[in-house]
Amino acid sequence: MSVGQIFNLASSGIIYFLAARTDRGHLNDSIVPQQEPLTTPGVDGVRWRLVFNQYERTELYTVVDATNFADAIKKKKLAEEFNGALCRVDLVSNSVEYTNRNVHVEAVRATIFPGPAVGEGATGTAHLVILFSLMPTEF
């Protein structure tokens, strides 16, 4: 049983999550305008110019089950290959499925823990906690 997955579009690697958490329960979908100040010498005040719009960055905290410690090492290496890649992220939150395509993985930090993960669906003797920093690219 998993609550989500991340799929690397380039290498076809896939990681299933036992648990996944963001601040909102899904990837941030609010668009943030990026602006720059405009000033004119001799004129008081500042005006702002819209440069572009983009999504907010999302920190996705995940728990990944591993059969044993060697499998956890293999999954850690796989997770680190996601750094800089375009991915598809599928999450289930409150029985609602969220699919985000073309999500850029800005950073990956994976930590291996011996011992099973505690929770439903955990069957292995080791687990990983992986932090993904994600930026959706499609509007």
N, CA, C and O atoms as CSV, one atom per row, in Angstrom:
chain,resi,resn,atom,element,x,y,z
A,1,MET,N,N,0.844,-1.179,0.000
A,1,MET,CA,C,0.000,0.000,0.000
A,1,MET,C,C,0.887,1.240,0.000
A,1,MET,O,O,1.812,1.334,0.807
A,2,SER,N,N,0.624,2.173,-0.876
A,2,SER,CA,C,1.390,3.416,-0.905
A,2,SER,C,C,0.434,4.593,-1.017
A,2,SER,O,O,-0.699,4.459,-1.480
A,3,VAL,N,N,0.915,5.735,-0.586
A,3,VAL,CA,C,0.107,6.951,-0.691
A,3,VAL,C,C,0.576,7.803,-1.855
A,3,VAL,O,O,0.056,8.894,-2.087
A,4,GLY,N,N,1.560,7.302,-2.585
A,4,GLY,CA,C,2.028,8.068,-3.725
A,4,GLY,C,C,3.273,7.470,-4.328
A,4,GLY,O,O,3.801,6.453,-3.879
A,5,GLN,N,N,3.724,8.156,-5.378
A,5,GLN,CA,C,4.916,7.717,-6.085
A,5,GLN,C,C,5.506,8.891,-6.832
A,5,GLN,O,O,4.824,9.875,-7.115
A,6,ILE,N,N,6.792,8.774,-7.151
A,6,ILE,CA,C,7.452,9.737,-8.014
A,6,ILE,C,C,8.106,8.936,-9.132
A,6,ILE,O,O,8.785,7.940,-8.885
A,7,PHE,N,N,7.893,9.383,-10.358
A,7,PHE,CA,C,8.343,8.658,-11.548
A,7,PHE,C,C,9.271,9.558,-12.332
A,7,PHE,O,O,8.867,10.641,-12.756
A,8,ASN,N,N,10.519,9.130,-12.535
A,8,ASN,CA,C,11.502,9.881,-13.303
A,8,ASN,C,C,11.210,9.696,-14.788
A,8,ASN,O,O,11.296,8.581,-15.301
A,9,LEU,N,N,10.868,10.775,-15.476
A,9,LEU,CA,C,10.481,10.688,-16.887
A,9,LEU,C,C,11.647,10.306,-17.790
A,9,LEU,O,O,11.429,9.721,-18.851
A,10,ALA,N,N,12.882,10.623,-17.398
A,10,ALA,CA,C,14.039,10.324,-18.235
A,10,ALA,C,C,14.520,8.886,-18.067
A,10,ALA,O,O,14.804,8.211,-19.056
A,11,SER,N,N,14.614,8.410,-16.826
A,11,SER,CA,C,15.198,7.087,-16.593
A,11,SER,C,C,14.165,6.008,-16.291
A,11,SER,O,O,14.520,4.838,-16.154
A,12,SER,N,N,12.901,6.383,-16.188
A,12,SER,CA,C,11.803,5.461,-15.851
A,12,SER,C,C,11.948,4.868,-14.453
A,12,SER,O,O,11.321,3.853,-14.148
A,13,GLY,N,N,12.765,5.485,-13.600
A,13,GLY,CA,C,12.865,5.048,-12.209
A,13,GLY,C,C,11.611,5.460,-11.456
A,13,GLY,O,O,11.019,6.498,-11.753
A,14,ILE,N,N,11.207,4.659,-10.487
A,14,ILE,CA,C,10.004,4.959,-9.724
A,14,ILE,C,C,10.239,4.633,-8.251
A,14,ILE,O,O,10.854,3.621,-7.916
A,15,ILE,N,N,9.741,5.503,-7.383
A,15,ILE,CA,C,9.836,5.300,-5.941
A,15,ILE,C,C,8.429,5.415,-5.372
A,15,ILE,O,O,7.721,6.388,-5.629
A,16,TYR,N,N,8.031,4.406,-4.591
A,16,TYR,CA,C,6.715,4.393,-3.948
A,16,TYR,C,C,6.843,4.885,-2.510
A,16,TYR,O,O,7.807,4.552,-1.821
A,17,PHE,N,N,5.882,5.667,-2.061
A,17,PHE,CA,C,5.900,6.247,-0.720
A,17,PHE,C,C,4.935,5.516,0.201
A,17,PHE,O,O,3.789,5.265,-0.172
A,18,LEU,N,N,5.391,5.172,1.401
A,18,LEU,CA,C,4.484,4.695,2.448
A,18,LEU,C,C,3.740,5.882,3.054
A,18,LEU,O,O,2.564,5.790,3.404
A,19,ALA,N,N,4.452,6.985,3.167
A,19,ALA,CA,C,3.872,8.213,3.701
A,19,ALA,C,C,4.502,9.379,2.958
A,19,ALA,O,O,5.675,9.330,2.588
A,20,ALA,N,N,3.726,10.416,2.745
A,20,ALA,CA,C,4.216,11.622,2.086
A,20,ALA,C,C,3.515,12.814,2.714
A,20,ALA,O,O,2.305,12.792,2.938
A,21,ARG,N,N,4.290,13.857,2.996
A,21,ARG,CA,C,3.718,15.026,3.648
A,21,ARG,C,C,4.246,16.301,3.010
A,21,ARG,O,O,5.440,16.433,2.742
A,22,THR,N,N,3.341,17.228,2.775
A,22,THR,CA,C,3.695,18.592,2.417
A,22,THR,C,C,2.912,19.501,3.361
A,22,THR,O,O,2.088,19.033,4.148
A,23,ASP,N,N,3.172,20.774,3.277
A,23,ASP,CA,C,2.432,21.706,4.130
A,23,ASP,C,C,0.949,21.753,3.781
A,23,ASP,O,O,0.122,22.062,4.639
A,24,ARG,N,N,0.600,21.447,2.522
A,24,ARG,CA,C,-0.793,21.507,2.078
A,24,ARG,C,C,-1.440,20.143,1.901
A,24,ARG,O,O,-2.658,20.063,1.745
A,25,GLY,N,N,-0.668,19.082,1.919
A,25,GLY,CA,C,-1.199,17.758,1.648
A,25,GLY,C,C,-1.029,17.362,0.199
A,25,GLY,O,O,-1.241,16.204,-0.159
A,26,HIS,N,N,-0.646,18.315,-0.644
A,26,HIS,CA,C,-0.382,18.069,-2.065
A,26,HIS,C,C,0.632,19.109,-2.510
A,26,HIS,O,O,1.025,19.965,-1.718
A,27,LEU,N,N,1.063,19.049,-3.761
A,27,LEU,CA,C,2.027,20.029,-4.245
A,27,LEU,C,C,1.383,21.407,-4.298
A,27,LEU,O,O,0.203,21.546,-4.620
A,28,ASN,N,N,2.179,22.422,-3.976
A,28,ASN,CA,C,1.656,23.782,-4.015
A,28,ASN,C,C,1.185,24.101,-5.429
A,28,ASN,O,O,1.919,23.912,-6.398
A,29,ASP,N,N,-0.050,24.588,-5.533
A,29,ASP,CA,C,-0.591,24.910,-6.857
A,29,ASP,C,C,-0.938,26.385,-6.979
A,29,ASP,O,O,-1.665,26.780,-7.891
A,30,SER,N,N,-0.425,27.198,-6.068
A,30,SER,CA,C,-0.680,28.635,-6.171
A,30,SER,C,C,0.424,29.279,-7.006
A,30,SER,O,O,1.608,28.981,-6.851
A,31,ILE,N,N,0.001,30.158,-7.881
A,31,ILE,CA,C,0.931,30.831,-8.783
A,31,ILE,C,C,1.383,32.128,-8.118
A,31,ILE,O,O,0.568,32.913,-7.633
A,32,VAL,N,N,2.684,32.333,-8.105
A,32,VAL,CA,C,3.260,33.507,-7.454
A,32,VAL,C,C,3.869,34.408,-8.524
A,32,VAL,O,O,4.717,33.961,-9.296
A,33,PRO,N,N,3.442,35.684,-8.580
A,33,PRO,CA,C,4.060,36.597,-9.538
A,33,PRO,C,C,5.466,36.983,-9.096
A,33,PRO,O,O,5.690,37.296,-7.927
A,34,GLN,N,N,6.394,36.962,-10.014
A,34,GLN,CA,C,7.763,37.407,-9.755
A,34,GLN,C,C,7.879,38.812,-10.336
A,34,GLN,O,O,7.689,39.016,-11.535
A,35,GLN,N,N,8.190,39.770,-9.480
A,35,GLN,CA,C,8.212,41.172,-9.896
A,35,GLN,C,C,9.580,41.777,-9.645
A,35,GLN,O,O,10.368,41.267,-8.849
A,36,GLU,N,N,9.849,42.890,-10.350
A,36,GLU,CA,C,11.079,43.625,-10.110
A,36,GLU,C,C,10.747,45.099,-9.930
A,36,GLU,O,O,9.818,45.608,-10.557
A,37,PRO,N,N,11.504,45.792,-9.072
A,37,PRO,CA,C,11.215,47.205,-8.839
A,37,PRO,C,C,11.692,48.067,-10.005
A,37,PRO,O,O,12.725,47.787,-10.612
A,38,LEU,N,N,10.946,49.093,-10.303
A,38,LEU,CA,C,11.322,50.072,-11.327
A,38,LEU,C,C,11.444,51.423,-10.647
A,38,LEU,O,O,10.499,51.899,-10.019
A,39,THR,N,N,12.588,52.025,-10.773
A,39,THR,CA,C,12.793,53.351,-10.199
A,39,THR,C,C,13.298,54.278,-11.294
A,39,THR,O,O,13.895,53.841,-12.279
A,40,THR,N,N,13.046,55.557,-11.100
A,40,THR,CA,C,13.495,56.571,-12.049
A,40,THR,C,C,14.280,57.617,-11.267
A,40,THR,O,O,13.780,58.136,-10.269
A,41,PRO,N,N,15.494,57.936,-11.695
A,41,PRO,CA,C,16.260,58.955,-10.976
A,41,PRO,C,C,15.505,60.288,-10.937
A,41,PRO,O,O,14.982,60.748,-11.952
A,42,GLY,N,N,15.459,60.896,-9.753
A,42,GLY,CA,C,14.791,62.186,-9.594
A,42,GLY,C,C,13.298,62.085,-9.356
A,42,GLY,O,O,12.640,63.103,-9.143
A,43,VAL,N,N,12.739,60.861,-9.387
A,43,VAL,CA,C,11.306,60.667,-9.177
A,43,VAL,C,C,11.131,59.825,-7.917
A,43,VAL,O,O,11.729,58.758,-7.779
A,44,ASP,N,N,10.302,60.323,-7.000
A,44,ASP,CA,C,10.062,59.585,-5.763
A,44,ASP,C,C,9.149,58.388,-6.016
A,44,ASP,O,O,8.287,58.416,-6.895
A,45,GLY,N,N,9.358,57.340,-5.226
A,45,GLY,CA,C,8.482,56.179,-5.297
A,45,GLY,C,C,9.076,55.040,-6.109
A,45,GLY,O,O,10.080,55.187,-6.806
A,46,VAL,N,N,8.418,53.916,-5.988
A,46,VAL,CA,C,8.832,52.705,-6.697
A,46,VAL,C,C,7.611,52.128,-7.384
A,46,VAL,O,O,6.527,52.071,-6.804
A,47,ARG,N,N,7.793,51.704,-8.611
A,47,ARG,CA,C,6.758,50.954,-9.327
A,47,ARG,C,C,7.261,49.535,-9.472
A,47,ARG,O,O,8.454,49.269,-9.329
A,48,TRP,N,N,6.350,48.633,-9.755
A,48,TRP,CA,C,6.723,47.233,-9.891
A,48,TRP,C,C,6.302,46.718,-11.248
A,48,TRP,O,O,5.237,47.066,-11.758
A,49,ARG,N,N,7.147,45.887,-11.827
A,49,ARG,CA,C,6.849,45.294,-13.131
A,49,ARG,C,C,6.798,43.782,-12.980
A,49,ARG,O,O,7.685,43.175,-12.380
A,50,LEU,N,N,5.746,43.178,-13.533
A,50,LEU,CA,C,5.618,41.728,-13.524
A,50,LEU,C,C,6.602,41.148,-14.539
A,50,LEU,O,O,6.570,41.491,-15.721
A,51,VAL,N,N,7.479,40.261,-14.053
A,51,VAL,CA,C,8.465,39.626,-14.922
A,51,VAL,C,C,7.902,38.315,-15.461
A,51,VAL,O,O,7.937,38.066,-16.667
A,52,PHE,N,N,7.377,37.470,-14.555
A,52,PHE,CA,C,6.760,36.202,-14.949
A,52,PHE,C,C,6.020,35.634,-13.749
A,52,PHE,O,O,6.161,36.127,-12.629
A,53,ASN,N,N,5.233,34.597,-13.990
A,53,ASN,CA,C,4.552,33.856,-12.932
A,53,ASN,C,C,5.182,32.482,-12.810
A,53,ASN,O,O,5.642,31.913,-13.800
A,54,GLN,N,N,5.203,31.949,-11.597
A,54,GLN,CA,C,5.670,30.577,-11.413
A,54,GLN,C,C,5.030,29.994,-10.161
A,54,GLN,O,O,4.523,30.717,-9.303
A,55,TYR,N,N,5.067,28.658,-10.080
A,55,TYR,CA,C,4.542,27.987,-8.893
A,55,TYR,C,C,5.510,28.151,-7.732
A,55,TYR,O,O,6.693,28.440,-7.915
A,56,GLU,N,N,4.975,27.957,-6.533
A,56,GLU,CA,C,5.826,27.939,-5.355
A,56,GLU,C,C,6.542,26.597,-5.254
A,56,GLU,O,O,6.056,25.579,-5.747
A,57,ARG,N,N,7.683,26.613,-4.618
A,57,ARG,CA,C,8.457,25.399,-4.363
A,57,ARG,C,C,7.744,24.590,-3.278
A,57,ARG,O,O,7.148,25.165,-2.367
A,58,THR,N,N,7.802,23.275,-3.370
A,58,THR,CA,C,7.190,22.378,-2.392
A,58,THR,C,C,8.251,21.468,-1.798
A,58,THR,O,O,9.070,20.901,-2.521
A,59,GLU,N,N,8.232,21.334,-0.498
A,59,GLU,CA,C,9.088,20.367,0.188
A,59,GLU,C,C,8.227,19.136,0.456
A,59,GLU,O,O,7.249,19.210,1.200
A,60,LEU,N,N,8.585,18.012,-0.144
A,60,LEU,CA,C,7.846,16.768,0.008
A,60,LEU,C,C,8.665,15.812,0.871
A,60,LEU,O,O,9.727,15.343,0.460
A,61,TYR,N,N,8.155,15.527,2.082
A,61,TYR,CA,C,8.799,14.602,3.011
A,61,TYR,C,C,8.167,13.232,2.819
A,61,TYR,O,O,6.947,13.096,2.905
A,62,THR,N,N,8.986,12.215,2.560
A,62,THR,CA,C,8.445,10.887,2.273
A,62,THR,C,C,9.122,9.822,3.125
A,62,THR,O,O,10.262,9.981,3.562
A,63,VAL,N,N,8.394,8.734,3.350
A,63,VAL,CA,C,8.937,7.528,3.983
A,63,VAL,C,C,8.804,6.415,2.959
A,63,VAL,O,O,7.730,6.197,2.398
A,64,VAL,N,N,9.906,5.710,2.720
A,64,VAL,CA,C,9.965,4.655,1.711
A,64,VAL,C,C,10.378,3.358,2.383
A,64,VAL,O,O,11.369,3.320,3.112
A,65,ASP,N,N,9.627,2.301,2.144
A,65,ASP,CA,C,9.913,0.981,2.715
A,65,ASP,C,C,11.009,0.297,1.897
A,65,ASP,O,O,11.065,0.447,0.676
A,66,ALA,N,N,11.876,-0.452,2.577
A,66,ALA,CA,C,12.924,-1.217,1.903
A,66,ALA,C,C,12.935,-2.636,2.469
A,66,ALA,O,O,12.751,-2.840,3.669
A,67,THR,N,N,13.152,-3.607,1.590
A,67,THR,CA,C,13.165,-5.005,1.994
A,67,THR,C,C,14.236,-5.272,3.043
A,67,THR,O,O,13.984,-5.953,4.037
A,68,ASN,N,N,15.441,-4.728,2.816
A,68,ASN,CA,C,16.551,-4.878,3.755
A,68,ASN,C,C,17.478,-3.680,3.588
A,68,ASN,O,O,17.185,-2.774,2.808
A,69,PHE,N,N,18.592,-3.669,4.311
A,69,PHE,CA,C,19.481,-2.513,4.275
A,69,PHE,C,C,20.113,-2.333,2.891
A,69,PHE,O,O,20.297,-1.200,2.447
A,70,ALA,N,N,20.441,-3.409,2.217
A,70,ALA,CA,C,21.015,-3.316,0.865
A,70,ALA,C,C,20.006,-2.714,-0.109
A,70,ALA,O,O,20.372,-1.919,-0.974
A,71,ASP,N,N,18.744,-3.091,0.031
A,71,ASP,CA,C,17.696,-2.516,-0.802
A,71,ASP,C,C,17.528,-1.027,-0.503
A,71,ASP,O,O,17.258,-0.238,-1.408
A,72,ALA,N,N,17.687,-0.648,0.754
A,72,ALA,CA,C,17.592,0.765,1.131
A,72,ALA,C,C,18.710,1.576,0.480
A,72,ALA,O,O,18.484,2.698,0.028
A,73,ILE,N,N,19.920,1.006,0.433
A,73,ILE,CA,C,21.040,1.688,-0.235
A,73,ILE,C,C,20.742,1.861,-1.715
A,73,ILE,O,O,20.998,2.922,-2.285
A,74,LYS,N,N,20.198,0.810,-2.344
A,74,LYS,CA,C,19.845,0.878,-3.767
A,74,LYS,C,C,18.781,1.958,-4.014
A,74,LYS,O,O,18.873,2.709,-4.985
A,75,LYS,N,N,17.781,2.035,-3.143
A,75,LYS,CA,C,16.722,3.036,-3.305
A,75,LYS,C,C,17.237,4.450,-3.043
A,75,LYS,O,O,16.759,5.410,-3.648
A,76,LYS,N,N,18.207,4.578,-2.145
A,76,LYS,CA,C,18.819,5.895,-1.891
A,76,LYS,C,C,19.551,6.380,-3.138
A,76,LYS,O,O,19.421,7.540,-3.528
A,77,LYS,N,N,20.316,5.493,-3.760
A,77,LYS,CA,C,21.021,5.856,-4.997
A,77,LYS,C,C,20.032,6.220,-6.096
A,77,LYS,O,O,20.260,7.166,-6.850
A,78,LEU,N,N,18.930,5.469,-6.191
A,78,LEU,CA,C,17.901,5.775,-7.184
A,78,LEU,C,C,17.301,7.149,-6.914
A,78,LEU,O,O,17.110,7.936,-7.841
A,79,ALA,N,N,17.006,7.442,-5.660
A,79,ALA,CA,C,16.421,8.741,-5.308
A,79,ALA,C,C,17.363,9.882,-5.674
A,79,ALA,O,O,16.911,10.925,-6.148
A,80,GLU,N,N,18.644,9.703,-5.464
A,80,GLU,CA,C,19.613,10.747,-5.783
A,80,GLU,C,C,19.725,10.983,-7.288
A,80,GLU,O,O,20.139,12.063,-7.708
A,81,GLU,N,N,19.363,9.993,-8.110
A,81,GLU,CA,C,19.341,10.176,-9.565
A,81,GLU,C,C,18.192,11.094,-10.001
A,81,GLU,O,O,18.202,11.608,-11.119
A,82,PHE,N,N,17.217,11.299,-9.134
A,82,PHE,CA,C,16.092,12.181,-9.455
A,82,PHE,C,C,16.486,13.654,-9.398
A,82,PHE,O,O,15.759,14.503,-9.914
A,83,ASN,N,N,17.620,13.971,-8.782
A,83,ASN,CA,C,18.055,15.357,-8.646
A,83,ASN,C,C,18.231,16.004,-10.013
A,83,ASN,O,O,19.007,15.517,-10.835
A,84,GLY,N,N,17.520,17.093,-10.259
A,84,GLY,CA,C,17.593,17.806,-11.529
A,84,GLY,C,C,16.716,17.238,-12.626
A,84,GLY,O,O,16.744,17.742,-13.749
A,85,ALA,N,N,15.940,16.210,-12.343
A,85,ALA,CA,C,15.129,15.542,-13.365
A,85,ALA,C,C,13.700,16.083,-13.393
A,85,ALA,O,O,13.216,16.659,-12.419
A,86,LEU,N,N,13.045,15.883,-14.528
A,86,LEU,CA,C,11.601,16.119,-14.626
A,86,LEU,C,C,10.892,14.836,-14.248
A,86,LEU,O,O,11.255,13.754,-14.711
A,87,CYS,N,N,9.882,14.959,-13.406
A,87,CYS,CA,C,9.205,13.777,-12.881
A,87,CYS,C,C,7.695,13.964,-12.905
A,87,CYS,O,O,7.187,15.070,-13.093
A,88,ARG,N,N,6.995,12.858,-12.708
A,88,ARG,CA,C,5.557,12.884,-12.452
A,88,ARG,C,C,5.369,12.481,-10.998
A,88,ARG,O,O,5.940,11.488,-10.547
A,89,VAL,N,N,4.574,13.246,-10.266
A,89,VAL,CA,C,4.334,12.965,-8.855
A,89,VAL,C,C,2.851,12.669,-8.679
A,89,VAL,O,O,2.000,13.485,-9.033
A,90,ASP,N,N,2.547,11.495,-8.129
A,90,ASP,CA,C,1.166,11.096,-7.830
A,90,ASP,C,C,1.035,10.970,-6.321
A,90,ASP,O,O,1.812,10.258,-5.686
A,91,LEU,N,N,0.052,11.659,-5.744
A,91,LEU,CA,C,-0.198,11.584,-4.307
A,91,LEU,C,C,-1.675,11.348,-4.057
A,91,LEU,O,O,-2.522,11.805,-4.825
A,92,VAL,N,N,-1.985,10.633,-2.981
A,92,VAL,CA,C,-3.364,10.425,-2.546
A,92,VAL,C,C,-3.502,11.059,-1.170
A,92,VAL,O,O,-2.782,10.697,-0.240
A,93,SER,N,N,-4.423,12.000,-1.041
A,93,SER,CA,C,-4.654,12.678,0.229
A,93,SER,C,C,-6.156,12.750,0.469
A,93,SER,O,O,-6.893,13.303,-0.347
A,94,ASN,N,N,-6.607,12.195,1.584
A,94,ASN,CA,C,-8.041,12.171,1.911
A,94,ASN,C,C,-8.862,11.581,0.769
A,94,ASN,O,O,-9.911,12.117,0.414
A,95,SER,N,N,-8.389,10.483,0.195
A,95,SER,CA,C,-9.035,9.760,-0.901
A,95,SER,C,C,-9.125,10.562,-2.189
A,95,SER,O,O,-9.878,10.194,-3.091
A,96,VAL,N,N,-8.369,11.651,-2.293
A,96,VAL,CA,C,-8.322,12.448,-3.521
A,96,VAL,C,C,-6.953,12.245,-4.149
A,96,VAL,O,O,-5.925,12.391,-3.487
A,97,GLU,N,N,-6.948,11.906,-5.438
A,97,GLU,CA,C,-5.693,11.674,-6.145
A,97,GLU,C,C,-5.225,12.961,-6.821
A,97,GLU,O,O,-5.994,13.631,-7.509
A,98,TYR,N,N,-3.959,13.291,-6.614
A,98,TYR,CA,C,-3.346,14.458,-7.250
A,98,TYR,C,C,-2.226,13.960,-8.143
A,98,TYR,O,O,-1.349,13.223,-7.692
A,99,THR,N,N,-2.250,14.359,-9.414
A,99,THR,CA,C,-1.187,14.013,-10.346
A,99,THR,C,C,-0.589,15.303,-10.881
A,99,THR,O,O,-1.301,16.164,-11.398
A,100,ASN,N,N,0.713,15.426,-10.755
A,100,ASN,CA,C,1.433,16.584,-11.269
A,100,ASN,C,C,2.470,16.094,-12.260
A,100,ASN,O,O,3.332,15.283,-11.923
A,101,ARG,N,N,2.384,16.586,-13.472
A,101,ARG,CA,C,3.323,16.196,-14.518
A,101,ARG,C,C,4.396,17.267,-14.676
A,101,ARG,O,O,4.176,18.433,-14.347
A,102,ASN,N,N,5.545,16.865,-15.177
A,102,ASN,CA,C,6.666,17.772,-15.430
A,102,ASN,C,C,7.016,18.602,-14.200
A,102,ASN,O,O,7.048,19.832,-14.242
A,103,VAL,N,N,7.274,17.898,-13.116
A,103,VAL,CA,C,7.721,18.530,-11.882
A,103,VAL,C,C,9.243,18.431,-11.838
A,103,VAL,O,O,9.804,17.342,-11.958
A,104,HIS,N,N,9.907,19.572,-11.665
A,104,HIS,CA,C,11.364,19.592,-11.612
A,104,HIS,C,C,11.821,19.311,-10.182
A,104,HIS,O,O,11.371,19.961,-9.238
A,105,VAL,N,N,12.709,18.345,-10.033
A,105,VAL,CA,C,13.262,18.011,-8.724
A,105,VAL,C,C,14.512,18.867,-8.531
A,105,VAL,O,O,15.527,18.667,-9.197
A,106,GLU,N,N,14.419,19.820,-7.613
A,106,GLU,CA,C,15.534,20.742,-7.392
A,106,GLU,C,C,16.588,20.173,-6.452
A,106,GLU,O,O,17.772,20.479,-6.592
A,107,ALA,N,N,16.172,19.353,-5.502
A,107,ALA,CA,C,17.120,18.759,-4.556
A,107,ALA,C,C,16.524,17.497,-3.958
A,107,ALA,O,O,15.307,17.367,-3.834
A,108,VAL,N,N,17.393,16.573,-3.591
A,108,VAL,CA,C,16.992,15.318,-2.945
A,108,VAL,C,C,17.929,15.079,-1.763
A,108,VAL,O,O,19.149,15.191,-1.882
A,109,ARG,N,N,17.329,14.749,-0.623
A,109,ARG,CA,C,18.133,14.360,0.535
A,109,ARG,C,C,17.524,13.093,1.114
A,109,ARG,O,O,16.398,13.111,1.611
A,110,ALA,N,N,18.268,11.994,1.051
A,110,ALA,CA,C,17.763,10.696,1.508
A,110,ALA,C,C,18.589,10.204,2.678
A,110,ALA,O,O,19.817,10.289,2.666
A,111,THR,N,N,17.906,9.688,3.692
A,111,THR,CA,C,18.559,9.135,4.871
A,111,THR,C,C,18.025,7.727,5.102
A,111,THR,O,O,16.814,7.506,5.103
A,112,ILE,N,N,18.940,6.772,5.299
A,112,ILE,CA,C,18.565,5.374,5.521
A,112,ILE,C,C,18.497,5.103,7.018
A,112,ILE,O,O,19.334,5.574,7.789
A,113,PHE,N,N,17.478,4.328,7.418
A,113,PHE,CA,C,17.333,3.916,8.808
A,113,PHE,C,C,17.204,2.391,8.874
A,113,PHE,O,O,16.390,1.816,8.150
A,114,PRO,N,N,17.990,1.728,9.725
A,114,PRO,CA,C,17.779,0.294,9.920
A,114,PRO,C,C,16.496,0.093,10.713
A,114,PRO,O,O,16.089,0.962,11.485
A,115,GLY,N,N,15.880,-1.027,10.521
A,115,GLY,CA,C,14.633,-1.317,11.222
A,115,GLY,C,C,13.445,-0.955,10.357
A,115,GLY,O,O,13.544,-0.098,9.479
A,116,PRO,N,N,12.331,-1.603,10.602
A,116,PRO,CA,C,11.156,-1.370,9.767
A,116,PRO,C,C,10.525,-0.008,10.031
A,116,PRO,O,O,10.639,0.555,11.120
A,117,ALA,N,N,9.867,0.494,9.014
A,117,ALA,CA,C,9.049,1.691,9.191
A,117,ALA,C,C,7.817,1.274,9.986
A,117,ALA,O,O,7.324,0.156,9.836
A,118,VAL,N,N,7.328,2.162,10.819
A,118,VAL,CA,C,6.151,1.853,11.625
A,118,VAL,C,C,4.938,2.428,10.915
A,118,VAL,O,O,4.851,3.637,10.702
A,119,GLY,N,N,4.001,1.560,10.548
A,119,GLY,CA,C,2.798,2.027,9.885
A,119,GLY,C,C,2.242,0.988,8.942
A,119,GLY,O,O,2.849,-0.053,8.689
A,120,GLU,N,N,1.074,1.303,8.434
A,120,GLU,CA,C,0.383,0.386,7.540
A,120,GLU,C,C,1.154,0.229,6.240
A,120,GLU,O,O,1.603,1.214,5.654
A,121,GLY,N,N,1.306,-0.999,5.796
A,121,GLY,CA,C,1.967,-1.286,4.535
A,121,GLY,C,C,3.458,-1.533,4.648
A,121,GLY,O,O,4.078,-1.961,3.674
A,122,ALA,N,N,4.051,-1.282,5.795
A,122,ALA,CA,C,5.485,-1.486,5.971
A,122,ALA,C,C,5.766,-2.977,6.173
A,122,ALA,O,O,5.200,-3.608,7.065
A,123,THR,N,N,6.641,-3.526,5.341
A,123,THR,CA,C,6.952,-4.953,5.434
A,123,THR,C,C,8.447,-5.222,5.513
A,123,THR,O,O,8.845,-6.338,5.848
A,124,GLY,N,N,9.285,-4.238,5.216
A,124,GLY,CA,C,10.721,-4.452,5.149
A,124,GLY,C,C,11.410,-4.346,6.490
A,124,GLY,O,O,10.783,-4.083,7.516
A,125,THR,N,N,12.733,-4.558,6.459
A,125,THR,CA,C,13.542,-4.473,7.674
A,125,THR,C,C,14.389,-3.208,7.708
A,125,THR,O,O,15.240,-3.055,8.584
A,126,ALA,N,N,14.164,-2.301,6.761
A,126,ALA,CA,C,14.834,-0.998,6.732
A,126,ALA,C,C,13.894,-0.015,6.035
A,126,ALA,O,O,12.927,-0.416,5.388
A,127,HIS,N,N,14.190,1.266,6.175
A,127,HIS,CA,C,13.384,2.272,5.480
A,127,HIS,C,C,14.212,3.529,5.240
A,127,HIS,O,O,15.286,3.702,5.816
A,128,LEU,N,N,13.699,4.388,4.391
A,128,LEU,CA,C,14.352,5.650,4.064
A,128,LEU,C,C,13.391,6.793,4.359
A,128,LEU,O,O,12.172,6.644,4.270
A,129,VAL,N,N,13.959,7.923,4.706
A,129,VAL,CA,C,13.217,9.170,4.739
A,129,VAL,C,C,13.857,10.033,3.654
A,129,VAL,O,O,15.054,10.316,3.696
A,130,ILE,N,N,13.041,10.448,2.681
A,130,ILE,CA,C,13.562,11.212,1.548
A,130,ILE,C,C,12.842,12.557,1.504
A,130,ILE,O,O,11.613,12.623,1.550
A,131,LEU,N,N,13.627,13.618,1.414
A,131,LEU,CA,C,13.097,14.969,1.258
A,131,LEU,C,C,13.341,15.396,-0.181
A,131,LEU,O,O,14.483,15.464,-0.635
A,132,PHE,N,N,12.250,15.685,-0.897
A,132,PHE,CA,C,12.329,16.194,-2.267
A,132,PHE,C,C,11.958,17.668,-2.255
A,132,PHE,O,O,10.962,18.050,-1.641
A,133,SER,N,N,12.740,18.493,-2.920
A,133,SER,CA,C,12.382,19.887,-3.153
A,133,SER,C,C,11.891,19.969,-4.592
A,133,SER,O,O,12.664,19.769,-5.529
A,134,LEU,N,N,10.594,20.267,-4.765
A,134,LEU,CA,C,9.939,20.161,-6.075
A,134,LEU,C,C,9.423,21.511,-6.560
A,134,LEU,O,O,8.990,22.347,-5.766
A,135,MET,N,N,9.474,21.714,-7.881
A,135,MET,CA,C,8.935,22.904,-8.507
A,135,MET,C,C,8.113,22.492,-9.725
A,135,MET,O,O,8.678,22.068,-10.733
A,136,PRO,N,N,6.771,22.611,-9.646
A,136,PRO,CA,C,5.962,22.315,-10.834
A,136,PRO,C,C,6.319,23.277,-11.969
A,136,PRO,O,O,6.617,24.446,-11.723
A,137,THR,N,N,6.287,22.789,-13.199
A,137,THR,CA,C,6.675,23.629,-14.344
A,137,THR,C,C,5.523,23.878,-15.319
A,137,THR,O,O,5.626,24.768,-16.163
A,138,GLU,N,N,4.426,23.116,-15.226
A,138,GLU,CA,C,3.310,23.279,-16.158
A,138,GLU,C,C,2.172,24.041,-15.499
A,138,GLU,O,O,1.804,23.760,-14.358
A,139,PHE,N,N,1.615,25.009,-16.224
A,139,PHE,CA,C,0.434,25.721,-15.736
A,139,PHE,C,C,-0.816,25.021,-16.199
A,139,PHE,O,O,-1.922,25.466,-15.892
